[in-house]
Amino acid sequence: MTEHNESSGKTGAAQSDLGTELNRLGENLGKILKVPWESDERKAVEKELRSGLEQFSKQINSAIEQAKADQSVKKARDTIREAWQTAHGPQVLNEIHLGLIDSLKKLNDEIAQRTAPKPAQEVHADGQPAPAQEQAVPANEAVAEGSPPESSVKPE
């Protein structure tokens, strides 16, 4: 049992030494950081930064106050406000509405024109198209009226 007590004593001493060394390390790091923090150089930099930020803030506030007071800025603001109100007025909205209707009508007419069925051409037995007649009958009407079957009609 004496061996166990001796090893327990060594372990306790090692833990005590570890705690002591970690404590010393913390104190030393604290000293290392404290010296530069309390230095005159750091204090001078801090003072310079504070002064610069205060000047910056004063200049920004001054510029804002000048802009608020400036007549040209007020006139520009009023002009913008009037333009905004005009752009949202009933006359402008009516013109936009009519323009939109006109554009949609033109688009629909163009689509209808491009999708309208084209007149069919007759094809001779030799595979050549027949000369165009003066009044061509669309393919869908030709079948309905009893014209030649679809096999003899070739779409363009």
C-alpha positions in Angstrom: 0.0 0.0 0.0 2.9 2.3 0.5 3.5 2.2 -3.3 0.0 3.4 -3.9 0.4 6.3 -1.5 3.7 7.3 -3.1 2.2 7.3 -6.6 -0.8 9.3 -5.4 1.6 11.8 -3.8 3.5 12.2 -7.1 0.3 12.7 -9.1 -1.0 15.3 -6.6 2.3 17.1 -6.8 2.3 17.0 -10.6 -1.3 18.4 -10.7 -0.2 21.1 -8.3 2.8 22.0 -10.5 0.5 22.1 -13.6 -1.9 24.5 -11.9 1.0 26.6 -10.7 2.6 26.8 -14.1 -0.8 27.6 -15.8 -1.3 30.4 -13.3 2.1 31.8 -14.0 1.5 31.6 -17.7 -1.7 33.6 -17.3 0.0 36.3 -15.2 2.9 36.6 -17.8 0.4 36.9 -20.7 -1.5 39.5 -18.8 1.8 41.5 -18.3 2.6 41.2 -22.0 -0.7 42.6 -23.0 -0.9 45.2 -20.3 2.4 46.9 -21.3 1.3 47.8 -24.9 -2.2 48.7 -23.8 -1.0 51.2 -21.3 1.7 52.6 -23.6 1.7 56.2 -24.5 1.9 55.3 -28.2 -1.5 53.3 -28.0 -3.1 56.2 -26.1 -1.9 58.7 -28.8 -3.4 56.5 -31.6 -6.7 56.2 -29.7 -6.8 60.0 -29.2 -6.1 60.6 -32.9 -8.8 58.1 -33.9 -11.4 59.7 -31.6 -10.5 63.1 -32.9 -10.7 62.0 -36.5 -14.1 60.3 -36.1 -15.5 63.4 -34.3 -14.3 65.6 -37.2 -15.8 63.2 -39.8 -19.1 63.2 -37.9 -19.2 67.0 -37.8 -18.4 67.3 -41.5 -21.1 64.8 -42.4 -23.7 66.6 -40.2 -22.7 69.9 -41.7 -23.1 68.7 -45.3 -26.5 67.3 -44.4 -27.7 70.5 -42.9 -26.4 72.5 -45.9 -28.2 70.2 -48.3 -31.4 70.6 -46.5 -31.1 74.4 -46.5 -29.9 74.7 -50.1 -32.6 76.2 -52.4 -31.4 74.3 -55.5 -31.9 71.1 -53.6 -35.4 72.2 -52.6 -36.2 73.1 -56.1 -34.9 69.8 -57.4 -36.9 68.0 -54.8 -40.1 69.9 -55.7 -39.5 69.2 -59.4 -39.0 65.5 -58.7 -42.2 65.4 -56.6 -44.2 67.1 -59.4 -42.8 64.7 -62.0 -43.7 61.8 -59.8 -47.3 63.1 -59.4 -47.6 63.8 -63.1 -46.3 60.4 -64.0 -49.0 58.8 -61.8 -51.8 61.2 -62.9 -54.9 59.9 -64.6 -53.9 61.4 -68.0 -50.7 59.5 -68.1 -52.3 56.3 -66.9 -55.0 56.6 -69.7 -52.3 57.1 -72.3 -50.4 54.1 -71.1 -53.7 52.1 -71.1 -54.4 53.1 -74.7 -50.9 52.4 -75.8 -51.0 49.0 -74.3 -54.3 48.2 -76.0 -52.9 49.4 -79.4 -49.7 47.3 -79.0 -51.7 44.2 -78.1 -54.0 44.7 -81.1 -51.0 45.0 -83.4 -49.4 41.9 -81.9 -52.6 39.9 -82.2 -53.1 41.0 -85.9 -49.5 40.0 -86.7 -49.9 36.6 -85.1 -53.2 36.1 -86.8 -51.7 37.0 -90.2 -48.7 34.7 -89.7 -50.9 31.7 -88.5 -53.6 32.1 -91.1 -53.8 29.0 -93.5 -52.1 29.5 -96.8 -53.9 28.6 -100.1 -53.1 25.1 -101.3 -51.4 24.4 -104.6 -52.3 21.5 -106.9 -49.5 19.2 -107.8 -49.3 17.5 -111.3 -48.5 13.9 -111.5 -44.9 14.8 -112.4 -44.5 16.4 -109.0 -44.4 20.1 -110.3 -46.8 22.6 -108.8 -49.7 23.7 -111.0 -49.9 27.4 -111.9 -51.7 29.5 -109.3 -55.4 30.1 -110.0 -56.9 33.5 -109.5 -59.0 32.4 -106.5 -57.2 29.8 -104.4 -59.3 27.8 -102.0 -57.7 27.1 -98.6 -56.9 23.4 -98.0 -59.4 23.0 -95.2 -62.2 24.4 -97.3 -61.2 22.4 -100.4 -61.7 19.1 -98.6 -65.1 20.3 -97.2 -66.4 21.2 -100.7 -65.5 17.9 -102.3 -62.2 18.9 -104.0 -59.5 16.4 -104.7 -58.3 14.4 -101.6 -55.6 15.7 -99.4 -53.0 13.4 -101.0 -53.1 15.5 -104.1 -52.8 18.8 -102.1 -49.4 19.8 -100.9 -49.1 22.7 -98.3 -46.4 25.4 -98.7 
